[in-house]
Amino acid sequence: MANKEYNKLVRDYFPELMNQKGRKVETEVLDNQKYSEKLMEKFDEEVAKFKSAGTDRLLSEIVDLLEVVYAIADSRGITESEVEFMRQLKKNRNGGFRKRLMLKSISD
């Protein structure tokens, strides 16, 4: 069987899930700096997957993207609760995006 290199961040249970399927995986626990770098790469990967997702995969890709955002926040000492609190605060103060407004210009 061929060995395929990935060098990308995976979810915590991924190695066990692959082992259950009879696949052998090699992993490495990252230091803080490398983890931060790989989180940014994972974010870019998930954004690309989200952009190309069909309607059948859209919810799954949104969830994956959100999980990476929470991991980025956690790696910087910010909890999911703090993220959600700030999201609600900004939404209450500035609104969301439901009105579909596009800014065309601002005049002085």
N, C-alpha and C positions, 0 to 999 in steps of 0.2 A: 504494500500500500504506500502511495506517495505521501510525503510530508509536505503540507502547505503552510507557509509562514503568513501570519496575520499582523502581529505586533499592534493590536488595537485593544482598547478597553472593552471588557465584556461584563455582563451582569454577574452578580455573586454566585448564582447557582448554575451558571453555564457549564463549568467543568464537570459537575456531578451529572447534569443532564446528558452530556456527551458520553461520560463513562457508562451510563445506563444503556446507551445505544451501542456500546462496545467500541467506542472511539477513545483513543488515548490523547490527552491534551497536556501541553506543557504551559505552565503559567509562571508569572513573576509578580511578587508584591512590590508595588511601586513606592518610591519615596514621595514626599509631598510635592516637590518640584515637578517630577516626571508625571505624577498623577494629575497635577494641574494642566500640564501640557496635553496629556491624553484626553482629559475631559473636554478641552477646547476642540481637539480633533473629533471627538465623539459628537460634540454639539454640531459641528459643521456637517458630519456624516448624517446625523439625524435630520437636520434641516433639509439636506439634499433629498433624503428618502421621503420626507414629508411633502416636499414640492412635487415629487414625481408620483406620489401615491394616488391610486385610483380611489373611488368612493368606498370600495370594499376594504381598503387598508387604512383609510384616513384616521379613524379613531385610534387604531393601534399605533400609528405613527405619532399622533398627538401625545399619546400616553408615553411613548418612548422619549420624545422630546422633553416632556415635562419632567420625567425621571432624571434626565441629564441636567436640567435646570436646577432641580432640587439637590442633586449631587454637587454641582458647582457651588451653590449657596452653602451647603453643609461644609464643603472643603474650606470655605472662608468664614466659618463660624456663624452662619445665618441659618436659622431653623425654617422648616416648612411653614410653621405657624407665622413666623415673622414675614415670610414671603407673601403668604395669603393676606395677612393684616395690611401690609403695604399696598398690595394689589387692590384691595377693597378701598383703602384710604384714597389712593390715586383715582380710582374709578368714581368714588363719591365726589371728589374734588374736581376732577377734570372730565369725567364721563368715560364711557367706553368707546366702542367703535360701531355701535348699532345703527347710527344714523348714516353711515357710509359716506361721511364728509371728506372731500378732497380739497385741501388748501390750494387755491390757484395763485393768489398773490396777496401781499399786504402793502398798503400805501402809507407813507408818512404824512 
